[in-house]
Amino acid sequence: MSLEAAPEAPSGASPADTSAGATDDWGDGAKVRRAWSPRGFPAGLVALLAAGVAGTALYIGVTARIDRAPRWSRDLLERAQTHEWRDNWTIVAGLTAAVLGLWLIVLAATPGRRSLLRLRSPGDAMTVYMTRRTAASFLRHTALASSGVLDARVRMGRRKAVLRVDYHFRDPDDLHDELIERLEERANALTLARVPRVDLRLQPVSGR
């Protein structure tokens, strides 16, 4: 689990208003927000590239102003003015820059941290998260506790938990009803902000 500070309630709000807001945020899971990643590496990469390009342009401009531009910068400017920009390496460089730009836009518009599931907040100044692996482990152990269950695999999502259960020597309908009841009870006990729907798939195993 991880803890993060949450925004404080607006000044002047009554306890009743705060409670009502909490009910709206956590009641049906419609307004649950994911944890945002700090994006340290992409931000540092962009800053480094921007600093490199800006520094190079400034150096060329200053040296050209005082008529002391190095040979490589004069060659670069001459090539930029006379080149037709139809070479393969130019196309590849342009496509690479476009893909990198789209990647940065996606990173800026998406929260990231897909491995974290938000829990119901225990206080106004605290936000609590549980990893998907932890939640999946709770559901898996709950399924394995039922008689006849040999193995269980869980794929945990934000809205749905898919369980594939191998079983033997049990009536599938009885086992399904038993597991659904136990798994839904466990899913509610996890205190997730958005309680996942349980999708149970039984697979009989013979000879074991």
N, C-alpha and C positions, 0 to 999 in steps of 0.2 A: 504494500500500500504506500501511497505518497500523500503528503499534505501540502496544500497551497493556500495562501491568503486569498480570501474572496472580498469583493467590494463591500464596503460598509453600507448599512441601510441608510436611505436619505434622511437628512435631519428633519425633525418634525413629524416623522412617521410614528404612528401609535403602535404599541405591541400587537394590537389586533390586526392592523394593516400588514405588519411584518409577517404575522402568522398566516394571513390570507395569501400573501405573496409566496410564502414557502409552500403552501398547499398547491398553488397554481404551478410552481416550478417543479415540484416533485410528485404531484399527485398522479398525473397520467403519463408523464415522461415526454410530453410534447415539446417542452422548452429546454430539455437537457442539452447542455453544450459540452462539447468535447474539450479536452485539455489541449492548449496550443503549445506547439514546440517553439523554443527560442530561436531556431534557425541560425545558430551561431556560425556554422561552417559556410552556408550559402552567403550570409551577410558579409563574412570576412573575405570570401572569394570575390564577391562583387566589389567590395571596397578596395581590394588589392588590384584588381583589373582596372578599375576606374582611376586609381592613383597612378598606376603605371602609364596608362594612356594620357592622362592629364599632364603628368610629369614630362613625358616624351614630347608632347605637343608644346609645352612651355619652353623646354630646352631648345627645340628647333626654332621656335619663334624668337627667342631672345638672341640666339646665335646668328640668325638671319638678319635681325635688326642691326646688329653691330658688325655685320658682314664677316662673321667668323664661323659660319656654319660648317660643320665637318662634311667630308665627302659623302659619307653614307646618307646623311640627311638630304643633301642636294640630289643624290641619286633617287632617293625615296620620293621626293616631291616631283621630280621629273617623270618618274615612272607612273605616279598617280595621275599626272596630267595627260600623259600620252597613251597610257594603257587602255585597251578596249574592254577589259574585264570580261573576257569570254573564255579564259583558260579553265581547265578542269580544276586546278587548285583554287581558283577564285570561287567557282561554284561550290566546291566542297567547304571552303571557309565560310561562305555565306550561309549554307545549310546548317553548318555546325553552330554558327552564331544564332540562327533562328531557333534551333532546337534548344540551345542553352537559354535563350530568352523565354521560350514557352515553359521550360522547366522552372525557371525562377518565378514566372507568373503563377504557375500551379502551386508552388511552395508558398507564395504570398497569400493565395486565396484559400488554402486548405489548412486545417489546424494541425494535422499530423498526430503523433502519439496515439496511434491506433490501438496500441496494446493496453491502454488505460480505460477503465470503465468508471464512471462517476458514481459515487455513493450518495445517499441522502445525507445532507449536511447536518453535523451535530451542533453547529453553532453558526452565528452570523458572520464570524470572521475566519471561517475555516472551510476549505474545500478538500474533500477526501476522495482518493481514487483507489481502485483495486485493479490489479492486472487481469487480463483475460485468462492467463494461464492459471492464476489462483482460483478464479471463479469456475473454470472448467474442471479443476482438480476437485473442488467441493462437489460438483454435480457427478463426476465420475465415481467418487467414493460412495456417494449416496446410491448410485445404481448398483455398484458392486456389493453393497450390503444386502441386497435382496437375494433370496435363495433361487438357485437355478441360473444365475447370471455368471457367465464365465469371463467375459471381458466387456469393456465399454470404452468407446472413443468419442470424444467430445470436440465439436467445433463451435467455439464461443463467439458470437457476434454481439453487436450492440442491441439488436432487437430480437434475436432468436438464438437459441442454443440447440444445436443438432446433435443428437446422441445416437450412435449406432451400437446396439447391444447384442452380443452373442449369448445365447442361452440354450439350455437343454432341460428335459424332464419337467417342463412346466407348460400349462395351458397358455397359449399366447395371449388370449383375451384377458385372462386373469392377471398375467404378468404385466401386460400393457397398462391395465387400470391401476395396478399397484404402483408401478414405476411412475406413471404420470402424477399420481397423487403425491408421492414422496418427492419427486423432482420439482414439482411446482411449489411444494411447501419449502424445499430447500432454496429454490430460486427467490422466493419472497423473503426468506430469512437472511439472504445475502445483503439486504438493505440497499440494493442498487437503485439509483435514481430512476432508471427505466428498467422495470422488471422484464427480463427476456421471456419470450414465448418458448415453450419446450416442444421441440419436434423430435419424437421418439420413433426410431426405426429398429425393429426386432429382426434378428437373423438366427434361425435355428442352426445348431451345430450337432452333428451326429457323430457317434463313435468316440466321444470324449467323456 
